[in-house]
């Protein structure tokens, strides 16, 4: 696989890639639903996030709800599955935005990474990290680097023996290291998460 050949030029990264199955990026439909899922999973373990998302789908008899159906669901109902009040509001904010902006999957697939981050981050409750996860695991973009992800910071610090106490210096070093991974930085992140067993739920 092309990305493995490229990333293997980094001898330290090569060691952790060798421990894992080759990863294949997948492009998915219903971007709004993945964005909702990503919000639900913030600051939760993969296992807990999966349970909450299953409960969410159960509200709609395990069928994928439309944005309008999610907006029409009372906040109390969304809270009853384990969402905080803020997360319930944020999920509905996403759906309102998608309806008001008449967003289609095709529209999002045509936009570049920077424009997408700027566009979707304008939704209250959606930050850069959340959009980066969508770029990686829903839109299948190969060259996204989650600089602010704690798991990535810990993984890079551990692999390259970097000091985590100075966050600014750490991020500079991470930018420098990850530049060599381009145009396959998404894959590098995925192998770092897999190595740390800190894969995000998306």
PyMOL CGO cylinders between C-alpha atoms (Angstrom):
from pymol import cmd
from pymol.cgo import CYLINDER

trace = [
    CYLINDER, 0.00, 0.00, 0.00, 1.33, 3.36, -1.07, 0.3, 1, 1, 1, 1, 1, 1,
    CYLINDER, 1.33, 3.36, -1.07, 0.80, 5.10, 2.27, 0.3, 1, 1, 1, 1, 1, 1,
    CYLINDER, 0.80, 5.10, 2.27, 2.76, 2.39, 4.11, 0.3, 1, 1, 1, 1, 1, 1,
    CYLINDER, 2.76, 2.39, 4.11, 5.72, 2.69, 1.74, 0.3, 1, 1, 1, 1, 1, 1,
    CYLINDER, 5.72, 2.69, 1.74, 5.79, 6.44, 2.30, 0.3, 1, 1, 1, 1, 1, 1,
    CYLINDER, 5.79, 6.44, 2.30, 5.31, 6.36, 6.09, 0.3, 1, 1, 1, 1, 1, 1,
    CYLINDER, 5.31, 6.36, 6.09, 7.88, 3.57, 6.50, 0.3, 1, 1, 1, 1, 1, 1,
    CYLINDER, 7.88, 3.57, 6.50, 10.58, 6.08, 5.57, 0.3, 1, 1, 1, 1, 1, 1,
    CYLINDER, 10.58, 6.08, 5.57, 10.16, 7.25, 9.18, 0.3, 1, 1, 1, 1, 1, 1,
    CYLINDER, 10.16, 7.25, 9.18, 11.92, 4.43, 11.02, 0.3, 1, 1, 1, 1, 1, 1,
    CYLINDER, 11.92, 4.43, 11.02, 10.13, 5.04, 14.33, 0.3, 1, 1, 1, 1, 1, 1,
    CYLINDER, 10.13, 5.04, 14.33, 6.71, 5.13, 12.70, 0.3, 1, 1, 1, 1, 1, 1,
    CYLINDER, 6.71, 5.13, 12.70, 7.60, 2.02, 10.69, 0.3, 1, 1, 1, 1, 1, 1,
    CYLINDER, 7.60, 2.02, 10.69, 7.94, 0.04, 13.95, 0.3, 1, 1, 1, 1, 1, 1,
    CYLINDER, 7.94, 0.04, 13.95, 4.40, 0.82, 15.11, 0.3, 1, 1, 1, 1, 1, 1,
    CYLINDER, 4.40, 0.82, 15.11, 2.88, 0.32, 11.63, 0.3, 1, 1, 1, 1, 1, 1,
    CYLINDER, 2.88, 0.32, 11.63, 4.41, -3.18, 11.56, 0.3, 1, 1, 1, 1, 1, 1,
    CYLINDER, 4.41, -3.18, 11.56, 2.42, -4.06, 14.72, 0.3, 1, 1, 1, 1, 1, 1,
    CYLINDER, 2.42, -4.06, 14.72, -0.95, -3.33, 13.09, 0.3, 1, 1, 1, 1, 1, 1,
    CYLINDER, -0.95, -3.33, 13.09, -3.17, -4.37, 10.20, 0.3, 1, 1, 1, 1, 1, 1,
    CYLINDER, -3.17, -4.37, 10.20, -2.93, -2.01, 7.20, 0.3, 1, 1, 1, 1, 1, 1,
    CYLINDER, -2.93, -2.01, 7.20, -5.63, 0.63, 7.49, 0.3, 1, 1, 1, 1, 1, 1,
    CYLINDER, -5.63, 0.63, 7.49, -8.03, 1.50, 4.68, 0.3, 1, 1, 1, 1, 1, 1,
    CYLINDER, -8.03, 1.50, 4.68, -9.87, 4.82, 4.71, 0.3, 1, 1, 1, 1, 1, 1,
    CYLINDER, -9.87, 4.82, 4.71, -13.57, 4.65, 3.91, 0.3, 1, 1, 1, 1, 1, 1,
    CYLINDER, -13.57, 4.65, 3.91, -15.83, 7.36, 2.49, 0.3, 1, 1, 1, 1, 1, 1,
    CYLINDER, -15.83, 7.36, 2.49, -19.25, 7.45, 4.15, 0.3, 1, 1, 1, 1, 1, 1,
    CYLINDER, -19.25, 7.45, 4.15, -22.68, 8.95, 3.52, 0.3, 1, 1, 1, 1, 1, 1,
    CYLINDER, -22.68, 8.95, 3.52, -24.93, 10.94, 5.89, 0.3, 1, 1, 1, 1, 1, 1,
    CYLINDER, -24.93, 10.94, 5.89, -22.20, 13.32, 7.05, 0.3, 1, 1, 1, 1, 1, 1,
    CYLINDER, -22.20, 13.32, 7.05, -24.59, 15.09, 9.47, 0.3, 1, 1, 1, 1, 1, 1,
    CYLINDER, -24.59, 15.09, 9.47, -25.10, 11.81, 11.36, 0.3, 1, 1, 1, 1, 1, 1,
    CYLINDER, -25.10, 11.81, 11.36, -21.35, 11.23, 11.71, 0.3, 1, 1, 1, 1, 1, 1,
    CYLINDER, -21.35, 11.23, 11.71, -20.97, 14.80, 12.93, 0.3, 1, 1, 1, 1, 1, 1,
    CYLINDER, -20.97, 14.80, 12.93, -23.67, 14.16, 15.56, 0.3, 1, 1, 1, 1, 1, 1,
    CYLINDER, -23.67, 14.16, 15.56, -21.91, 10.93, 16.56, 0.3, 1, 1, 1, 1, 1, 1,
    CYLINDER, -21.91, 10.93, 16.56, -18.59, 12.74, 16.85, 0.3, 1, 1, 1, 1, 1, 1,
    CYLINDER, -18.59, 12.74, 16.85, -20.14, 15.33, 19.20, 0.3, 1, 1, 1, 1, 1, 1,
    CYLINDER, -20.14, 15.33, 19.20, -21.67, 12.57, 21.32, 0.3, 1, 1, 1, 1, 1, 1,
    CYLINDER, -21.67, 12.57, 21.32, -18.31, 10.84, 21.66, 0.3, 1, 1, 1, 1, 1, 1,
    CYLINDER, -18.31, 10.84, 21.66, -16.34, 13.88, 22.82, 0.3, 1, 1, 1, 1, 1, 1,
    CYLINDER, -16.34, 13.88, 22.82, -14.41, 13.21, 26.05, 0.3, 1, 1, 1, 1, 1, 1,
    CYLINDER, -14.41, 13.21, 26.05, -15.78, 9.66, 26.28, 0.3, 1, 1, 1, 1, 1, 1,
    CYLINDER, -15.78, 9.66, 26.28, -14.08, 6.30, 25.92, 0.3, 1, 1, 1, 1, 1, 1,
    CYLINDER, -14.08, 6.30, 25.92, -14.73, 4.44, 22.66, 0.3, 1, 1, 1, 1, 1, 1,
    CYLINDER, -14.73, 4.44, 22.66, -16.82, 1.87, 24.53, 0.3, 1, 1, 1, 1, 1, 1,
    CYLINDER, -16.82, 1.87, 24.53, -19.09, 4.38, 26.30, 0.3, 1, 1, 1, 1, 1, 1,
    CYLINDER, -19.09, 4.38, 26.30, -19.50, 6.41, 23.11, 0.3, 1, 1, 1, 1, 1, 1,
    CYLINDER, -19.50, 6.41, 23.11, -20.61, 3.28, 21.21, 0.3, 1, 1, 1, 1, 1, 1,
    CYLINDER, -20.61, 3.28, 21.21, -23.25, 2.51, 23.88, 0.3, 1, 1, 1, 1, 1, 1,
    CYLINDER, -23.25, 2.51, 23.88, -24.66, 6.04, 23.73, 0.3, 1, 1, 1, 1, 1, 1,
    CYLINDER, -24.66, 6.04, 23.73, -24.78, 6.05, 19.94, 0.3, 1, 1, 1, 1, 1, 1,
    CYLINDER, -24.78, 6.05, 19.94, -26.62, 2.69, 19.95, 0.3, 1, 1, 1, 1, 1, 1,
    CYLINDER, -26.62, 2.69, 19.95, -29.16, 4.14, 22.39, 0.3, 1, 1, 1, 1, 1, 1,
    CYLINDER, -29.16, 4.14, 22.39, -29.50, 7.15, 20.08, 0.3, 1, 1, 1, 1, 1, 1,
    CYLINDER, -29.50, 7.15, 20.08, -30.30, 4.95, 17.07, 0.3, 1, 1, 1, 1, 1, 1,
    CYLINDER, -30.30, 4.95, 17.07, -32.74, 2.95, 19.22, 0.3, 1, 1, 1, 1, 1, 1,
    CYLINDER, -32.74, 2.95, 19.22, -34.80, 6.13, 19.62, 0.3, 1, 1, 1, 1, 1, 1,
    CYLINDER, -34.80, 6.13, 19.62, -35.52, 5.83, 15.89, 0.3, 1, 1, 1, 1, 1, 1,
    CYLINDER, -35.52, 5.83, 15.89, -35.98, 2.05, 15.84, 0.3, 1, 1, 1, 1, 1, 1,
    CYLINDER, -35.98, 2.05, 15.84, -32.39, 1.58, 14.57, 0.3, 1, 1, 1, 1, 1, 1,
    CYLINDER, -32.39, 1.58, 14.57, -33.09, 3.50, 11.37, 0.3, 1, 1, 1, 1, 1, 1,
    CYLINDER, -33.09, 3.50, 11.37, -30.94, 6.48, 10.45, 0.3, 1, 1, 1, 1, 1, 1,
    CYLINDER, -30.94, 6.48, 10.45, -32.91, 9.56, 11.55, 0.3, 1, 1, 1, 1, 1, 1,
    CYLINDER, -32.91, 9.56, 11.55, -33.22, 12.57, 9.27, 0.3, 1, 1, 1, 1, 1, 1,
    CYLINDER, -33.22, 12.57, 9.27, -31.98, 15.98, 10.52, 0.3, 1, 1, 1, 1, 1, 1,
    CYLINDER, -31.98, 15.98, 10.52, -35.62, 17.02, 10.99, 0.3, 1, 1, 1, 1, 1, 1,
    CYLINDER, -35.62, 17.02, 10.99, -36.40, 13.95, 13.11, 0.3, 1, 1, 1, 1, 1, 1,
    CYLINDER, -36.40, 13.95, 13.11, -33.44, 14.74, 15.37, 0.3, 1, 1, 1, 1, 1, 1,
    CYLINDER, -33.44, 14.74, 15.37, -34.58, 18.38, 15.75, 0.3, 1, 1, 1, 1, 1, 1,
    CYLINDER, -34.58, 18.38, 15.75, -38.11, 17.16, 16.58, 0.3, 1, 1, 1, 1, 1, 1,
    CYLINDER, -38.11, 17.16, 16.58, -36.77, 14.88, 19.35, 0.3, 1, 1, 1, 1, 1, 1,
    CYLINDER, -36.77, 14.88, 19.35, -37.24, 16.57, 22.76, 0.3, 1, 1, 1, 1, 1, 1,
    CYLINDER, -37.24, 16.57, 22.76, -33.97, 17.53, 24.48, 0.3, 1, 1, 1, 1, 1, 1,
    CYLINDER, -33.97, 17.53, 24.48, -35.16, 15.54, 27.52, 0.3, 1, 1, 1, 1, 1, 1,
    CYLINDER, -35.16, 15.54, 27.52, -35.32, 12.41, 25.35, 0.3, 1, 1, 1, 1, 1, 1,
    CYLINDER, -35.32, 12.41, 25.35, -31.80, 12.98, 24.07, 0.3, 1, 1, 1, 1, 1, 1,
    CYLINDER, -31.80, 12.98, 24.07, -30.62, 13.51, 27.63, 0.3, 1, 1, 1, 1, 1, 1,
    CYLINDER, -30.62, 13.51, 27.63, -32.26, 10.26, 28.71, 0.3, 1, 1, 1, 1, 1, 1,
    CYLINDER, -32.26, 10.26, 28.71, -29.77, 8.24, 26.60, 0.3, 1, 1, 1, 1, 1, 1,
    CYLINDER, -29.77, 8.24, 26.60, -26.80, 9.75, 28.44, 0.3, 1, 1, 1, 1, 1, 1,
    CYLINDER, -26.80, 9.75, 28.44, -26.14, 13.02, 26.60, 0.3, 1, 1, 1, 1, 1, 1,
    CYLINDER, -26.14, 13.02, 26.60, -25.43, 16.18, 28.56, 0.3, 1, 1, 1, 1, 1, 1,
    CYLINDER, -25.43, 16.18, 28.56, -27.77, 19.12, 28.01, 0.3, 1, 1, 1, 1, 1, 1,
    CYLINDER, -27.77, 19.12, 28.01, -25.01, 20.86, 26.00, 0.3, 1, 1, 1, 1, 1, 1,
    CYLINDER, -25.01, 20.86, 26.00, -24.38, 17.85, 23.74, 0.3, 1, 1, 1, 1, 1, 1,
    CYLINDER, -24.38, 17.85, 23.74, -28.12, 17.41, 23.09, 0.3, 1, 1, 1, 1, 1, 1,
    CYLINDER, -28.12, 17.41, 23.09, -28.30, 21.07, 22.02, 0.3, 1, 1, 1, 1, 1, 1,
    CYLINDER, -28.30, 21.07, 22.02, -25.16, 20.77, 19.87, 0.3, 1, 1, 1, 1, 1, 1,
    CYLINDER, -25.16, 20.77, 19.87, -26.51, 17.72, 18.03, 0.3, 1, 1, 1, 1, 1, 1,
    CYLINDER, -26.51, 17.72, 18.03, -29.66, 19.66, 17.19, 0.3, 1, 1, 1, 1, 1, 1,
    CYLINDER, -29.66, 19.66, 17.19, -27.56, 22.69, 16.17, 0.3, 1, 1, 1, 1, 1, 1,
    CYLINDER, -27.56, 22.69, 16.17, -25.82, 20.47, 13.59, 0.3, 1, 1, 1, 1, 1, 1,
    CYLINDER, -25.82, 20.47, 13.59, -29.14, 19.33, 12.14, 0.3, 1, 1, 1, 1, 1, 1,
    CYLINDER, -29.14, 19.33, 12.14, -30.55, 22.87, 11.98, 0.3, 1, 1, 1, 1, 1, 1,
    CYLINDER, -30.55, 22.87, 11.98, -27.42, 24.05, 10.19, 0.3, 1, 1, 1, 1, 1, 1,
    CYLINDER, -27.42, 24.05, 10.19, -27.63, 21.24, 7.64, 0.3, 1, 1, 1, 1, 1, 1,
    CYLINDER, -27.63, 21.24, 7.64, -31.29, 22.04, 6.92, 0.3, 1, 1, 1, 1, 1, 1,
    CYLINDER, -31.29, 22.04, 6.92, -30.86, 25.84, 6.79, 0.3, 1, 1, 1, 1, 1, 1,
    CYLINDER, -30.86, 25.84, 6.79, -27.77, 25.63, 4.57, 0.3, 1, 1, 1, 1, 1, 1,
    CYLINDER, -27.77, 25.63, 4.57, -29.36, 22.89, 2.43, 0.3, 1, 1, 1, 1, 1, 1,
    CYLINDER, -29.36, 22.89, 2.43, -26.18, 20.85, 2.85, 0.3, 1, 1, 1, 1, 1, 1,
    CYLINDER, -26.18, 20.85, 2.85, -25.73, 17.65, 0.87, 0.3, 1, 1, 1, 1, 1, 1,
    CYLINDER, -25.73, 17.65, 0.87, -22.93, 15.10, 1.20, 0.3, 1, 1, 1, 1, 1, 1,
    CYLINDER, -22.93, 15.10, 1.20, -21.89, 16.02, -2.35, 0.3, 1, 1, 1, 1, 1, 1,
    CYLINDER, -21.89, 16.02, -2.35, -21.43, 19.67, -1.38, 0.3, 1, 1, 1, 1, 1, 1,
    CYLINDER, -21.43, 19.67, -1.38, -19.13, 18.75, 1.52, 0.3, 1, 1, 1, 1, 1, 1,
    CYLINDER, -19.13, 18.75, 1.52, -17.11, 16.28, -0.55, 0.3, 1, 1, 1, 1, 1, 1,
    CYLINDER, -17.11, 16.28, -0.55, -16.34, 19.08, -3.04, 0.3, 1, 1, 1, 1, 1, 1,
    CYLINDER, -16.34, 19.08, -3.04, -14.92, 21.45, -0.39, 0.3, 1, 1, 1, 1, 1, 1,
    CYLINDER, -14.92, 21.45, -0.39, -11.25, 21.49, 0.59, 0.3, 1, 1, 1, 1, 1, 1,
    CYLINDER, -11.25, 21.49, 0.59, -10.13, 20.74, 4.16, 0.3, 1, 1, 1, 1, 1, 1,
    CYLINDER, -10.13, 20.74, 4.16, -9.52, 24.33, 5.28, 0.3, 1, 1, 1, 1, 1, 1,
    CYLINDER, -9.52, 24.33, 5.28, -12.85, 25.59, 3.93, 0.3, 1, 1, 1, 1, 1, 1,
    CYLINDER, -12.85, 25.59, 3.93, -14.68, 22.68, 5.55, 0.3, 1, 1, 1, 1, 1, 1,
    CYLINDER, -14.68, 22.68, 5.55, -13.09, 23.29, 8.94, 0.3, 1, 1, 1, 1, 1, 1,
    CYLINDER, -13.09, 23.29, 8.94, -14.04, 26.98, 8.74, 0.3, 1, 1, 1, 1, 1, 1,
    CYLINDER, -14.04, 26.98, 8.74, -17.59, 26.21, 7.51, 0.3, 1, 1, 1, 1, 1, 1,
    CYLINDER, -17.59, 26.21, 7.51, -18.57, 23.47, 9.96, 0.3, 1, 1, 1, 1, 1, 1,
    CYLINDER, -18.57, 23.47, 9.96, -16.78, 25.08, 12.93, 0.3, 1, 1, 1, 1, 1, 1,
    CYLINDER, -16.78, 25.08, 12.93, -19.29, 27.93, 12.69, 0.3, 1, 1, 1, 1, 1, 1,
    CYLINDER, -19.29, 27.93, 12.69, -21.87, 25.53, 14.21, 0.3, 1, 1, 1, 1, 1, 1,
    CYLINDER, -21.87, 25.53, 14.21, -22.06, 26.06, 17.98, 0.3, 1, 1, 1, 1, 1, 1,
    CYLINDER, -22.06, 26.06, 17.98, -20.63, 22.93, 19.62, 0.3, 1, 1, 1, 1, 1, 1,
    CYLINDER, -20.63, 22.93, 19.62, -18.46, 21.93, 16.65, 0.3, 1, 1, 1, 1, 1, 1,
    CYLINDER, -18.46, 21.93, 16.65, -14.74, 22.64, 16.97, 0.3, 1, 1, 1, 1, 1, 1,
    CYLINDER, -14.74, 22.64, 16.97, -11.75, 22.04, 14.75, 0.3, 1, 1, 1, 1, 1, 1,
    CYLINDER, -11.75, 22.04, 14.75, -11.01, 18.61, 16.28, 0.3, 1, 1, 1, 1, 1, 1,
    CYLINDER, -11.01, 18.61, 16.28, -14.55, 17.40, 15.52, 0.3, 1, 1, 1, 1, 1, 1,
    CYLINDER, -14.55, 17.40, 15.52, -14.32, 18.52, 11.89, 0.3, 1, 1, 1, 1, 1, 1,
    CYLINDER, -14.32, 18.52, 11.89, -10.88, 16.90, 11.57, 0.3, 1, 1, 1, 1, 1, 1,
    CYLINDER, -10.88, 16.90, 11.57, -12.40, 13.58, 12.66, 0.3, 1, 1, 1, 1, 1, 1,
    CYLINDER, -12.40, 13.58, 12.66, -15.10, 14.01, 9.99, 0.3, 1, 1, 1, 1, 1, 1,
    CYLINDER, -15.10, 14.01, 9.99, -12.48, 14.82, 7.36, 0.3, 1, 1, 1, 1, 1, 1,
    CYLINDER, -12.48, 14.82, 7.36, -10.54, 11.69, 8.29, 0.3, 1, 1, 1, 1, 1, 1,
    CYLINDER, -10.54, 11.69, 8.29, -13.13, 9.04, 8.98, 0.3, 1, 1, 1, 1, 1, 1,
    CYLINDER, -13.13, 9.04, 8.98, -16.24, 10.19, 7.09, 0.3, 1, 1, 1, 1, 1, 1,
    CYLINDER, -16.24, 10.19, 7.09, -14.89, 12.00, 4.05, 0.3, 1, 1, 1, 1, 1, 1,
    CYLINDER, -14.89, 12.00, 4.05, -11.79, 9.79, 3.83, 0.3, 1, 1, 1, 1, 1, 1,
    CYLINDER, -11.79, 9.79, 3.83, -9.27, 12.62, 3.44, 0.3, 1, 1, 1, 1, 1, 1,
    CYLINDER, -9.27, 12.62, 3.44, -5.76, 11.18, 3.51, 0.3, 1, 1, 1, 1, 1, 1,
    CYLINDER, -5.76, 11.18, 3.51, -3.73, 14.15, 4.70, 0.3, 1, 1, 1, 1, 1, 1,
    CYLINDER, -3.73, 14.15, 4.70, -5.27, 15.47, 7.91, 0.3, 1, 1, 1, 1, 1, 1,
    CYLINDER, -5.27, 15.47, 7.91, -3.20, 15.88, 11.07, 0.3, 1, 1, 1, 1, 1, 1,
    CYLINDER, -3.20, 15.88, 11.07, -5.03, 16.16, 14.41, 0.3, 1, 1, 1, 1, 1, 1,
    CYLINDER, -5.03, 16.16, 14.41, -2.48, 18.39, 16.13, 0.3, 1, 1, 1, 1, 1, 1,
    CYLINDER, -2.48, 18.39, 16.13, -4.69, 19.12, 19.16, 0.3, 1, 1, 1, 1, 1, 1,
    CYLINDER, -4.69, 19.12, 19.16, -5.74, 15.53, 19.80, 0.3, 1, 1, 1, 1, 1, 1,
    CYLINDER, -5.74, 15.53, 19.80, -4.41, 14.41, 23.19, 0.3, 1, 1, 1, 1, 1, 1,
    CYLINDER, -4.41, 14.41, 23.19, -3.91, 10.82, 22.01, 0.3, 1, 1, 1, 1, 1, 1,
    CYLINDER, -3.91, 10.82, 22.01, -1.81, 11.99, 19.07, 0.3, 1, 1, 1, 1, 1, 1,
    CYLINDER, -1.81, 11.99, 19.07, 0.21, 14.32, 21.32, 0.3, 1, 1, 1, 1, 1, 1,
    CYLINDER, 0.21, 14.32, 21.32, 0.86, 11.48, 23.78, 0.3, 1, 1, 1, 1, 1, 1,
    CYLINDER, 0.86, 11.48, 23.78, 1.69, 9.02, 20.99, 0.3, 1, 1, 1, 1, 1, 1,
    CYLINDER, 1.69, 9.02, 20.99, 4.15, 11.35, 19.24, 0.3, 1, 1, 1, 1, 1, 1,
    CYLINDER, 4.15, 11.35, 19.24, 5.74, 12.35, 22.56, 0.3, 1, 1, 1, 1, 1, 1,
    CYLINDER, 5.74, 12.35, 22.56, 6.21, 8.71, 23.51, 0.3, 1, 1, 1, 1, 1, 1,
    CYLINDER, 6.21, 8.71, 23.51, 7.47, 7.57, 20.11, 0.3, 1, 1, 1, 1, 1, 1,
    CYLINDER, 7.47, 7.57, 20.11, 9.96, 10.42, 19.65, 0.3, 1, 1, 1, 1, 1, 1,
    CYLINDER, 9.96, 10.42, 19.65, 10.79, 10.95, 23.34, 0.3, 1, 1, 1, 1, 1, 1,
    CYLINDER, 10.79, 10.95, 23.34, 9.46, 14.50, 23.47, 0.3, 1, 1, 1, 1, 1, 1,
    CYLINDER, 9.46, 14.50, 23.47, 8.65, 16.58, 26.54, 0.3, 1, 1, 1, 1, 1, 1,
    CYLINDER, 8.65, 16.58, 26.54, 4.88, 17.10, 26.97, 0.3, 1, 1, 1, 1, 1, 1,
    CYLINDER, 4.88, 17.10, 26.97, 5.13, 19.84, 29.59, 0.3, 1, 1, 1, 1, 1, 1,
    CYLINDER, 5.13, 19.84, 29.59, 5.76, 22.63, 27.07, 0.3, 1, 1, 1, 1, 1, 1,
    CYLINDER, 5.76, 22.63, 27.07, 2.73, 22.32, 24.79, 0.3, 1, 1, 1, 1, 1, 1,
    CYLINDER, 2.73, 22.32, 24.79, 3.83, 25.07, 22.41, 0.3, 1, 1, 1, 1, 1, 1,
    CYLINDER, 3.83, 25.07, 22.41, 7.25, 23.49, 21.81, 0.3, 1, 1, 1, 1, 1, 1,
    CYLINDER, 7.25, 23.49, 21.81, 5.63, 20.04, 21.52, 0.3, 1, 1, 1, 1, 1, 1,
    CYLINDER, 5.63, 20.04, 21.52, 3.23, 21.23, 18.80, 0.3, 1, 1, 1, 1, 1, 1,
    CYLINDER, 3.23, 21.23, 18.80, 6.07, 22.86, 16.86, 0.3, 1, 1, 1, 1, 1, 1,
    CYLINDER, 6.07, 22.86, 16.86, 8.01, 19.61, 16.94, 0.3, 1, 1, 1, 1, 1, 1,
    CYLINDER, 8.01, 19.61, 16.94, 4.88, 17.65, 15.96, 0.3, 1, 1, 1, 1, 1, 1,
    CYLINDER, 4.88, 17.65, 15.96, 4.35, 19.91, 12.94, 0.3, 1, 1, 1, 1, 1, 1,
    CYLINDER, 4.35, 19.91, 12.94, 7.96, 19.37, 11.93, 0.3, 1, 1, 1, 1, 1, 1,
    CYLINDER, 7.96, 19.37, 11.93, 7.76, 15.56, 12.30, 0.3, 1, 1, 1, 1, 1, 1,
    CYLINDER, 7.76, 15.56, 12.30, 4.35, 15.24, 10.62, 0.3, 1, 1, 1, 1, 1, 1,
    CYLINDER, 4.35, 15.24, 10.62, 5.38, 17.31, 7.59, 0.3, 1, 1, 1, 1, 1, 1,
    CYLINDER, 5.38, 17.31, 7.59, 7.43, 14.31, 6.45, 0.3, 1, 1, 1, 1, 1, 1,
    CYLINDER, 7.43, 14.31, 6.45, 4.32, 12.11, 6.64, 0.3, 1, 1, 1, 1, 1, 1,
    CYLINDER, 4.32, 12.11, 6.64, 2.39, 14.24, 4.14, 0.3, 1, 1, 1, 1, 1, 1,
    CYLINDER, 2.39, 14.24, 4.14, 0.38, 13.42, 1.99, 0.3, 1, 1, 1, 1, 1, 1,
    CYLINDER, 0.38, 13.42, 1.99, -0.66, 10.52, 4.29, 0.3, 1, 1, 1, 1, 1, 1,
    CYLINDER, -0.66, 10.52, 4.29, -0.93, 12.16, 7.70, 0.3, 1, 1, 1, 1, 1, 1,
    CYLINDER, -0.93, 12.16, 7.70, -4.40, 10.71, 8.37, 0.3, 1, 1, 1, 1, 1, 1,
    CYLINDER, -4.40, 10.71, 8.37, -2.95, 7.20, 8.17, 0.3, 1, 1, 1, 1, 1, 1,
    CYLINDER, -2.95, 7.20, 8.17, -0.09, 8.19, 10.47, 0.3, 1, 1, 1, 1, 1, 1,
    CYLINDER, -0.09, 8.19, 10.47, -2.63, 9.43, 13.04, 0.3, 1, 1, 1, 1, 1, 1,
    CYLINDER, -2.63, 9.43, 13.04, -4.60, 6.22, 12.72, 0.3, 1, 1, 1, 1, 1, 1,
    CYLINDER, -4.60, 6.22, 12.72, -1.53, 4.07, 13.39, 0.3, 1, 1, 1, 1, 1, 1,
    CYLINDER, -1.53, 4.07, 13.39, -0.58, 6.27, 16.36, 0.3, 1, 1, 1, 1, 1, 1,
    CYLINDER, -0.58, 6.27, 16.36, -4.09, 5.85, 17.82, 0.3, 1, 1, 1, 1, 1, 1,
    CYLINDER, -4.09, 5.85, 17.82, -3.98, 2.12, 17.18, 0.3, 1, 1, 1, 1, 1, 1,
    CYLINDER, -3.98, 2.12, 17.18, -0.61, 1.89, 18.87, 0.3, 1, 1, 1, 1, 1, 1,
    CYLINDER, -0.61, 1.89, 18.87, -1.85, 3.73, 21.92, 0.3, 1, 1, 1, 1, 1, 1,
    CYLINDER, -1.85, 3.73, 21.92, -5.20, 1.91, 21.82, 0.3, 1, 1, 1, 1, 1, 1,
    CYLINDER, -5.20, 1.91, 21.82, -6.74, 5.36, 21.87, 0.3, 1, 1, 1, 1, 1, 1,
    CYLINDER, -6.74, 5.36, 21.87, -8.71, 5.26, 18.65, 0.3, 1, 1, 1, 1, 1, 1,
    CYLINDER, -8.71, 5.26, 18.65, -11.53, 7.85, 18.55, 0.3, 1, 1, 1, 1, 1, 1,
    CYLINDER, -11.53, 7.85, 18.55, -15.12, 6.77, 18.02, 0.3, 1, 1, 1, 1, 1, 1,
    CYLINDER, -15.12, 6.77, 18.02, -16.38, 8.23, 14.76, 0.3, 1, 1, 1, 1, 1, 1,
]
cmd.load_cgo(trace, "trace")
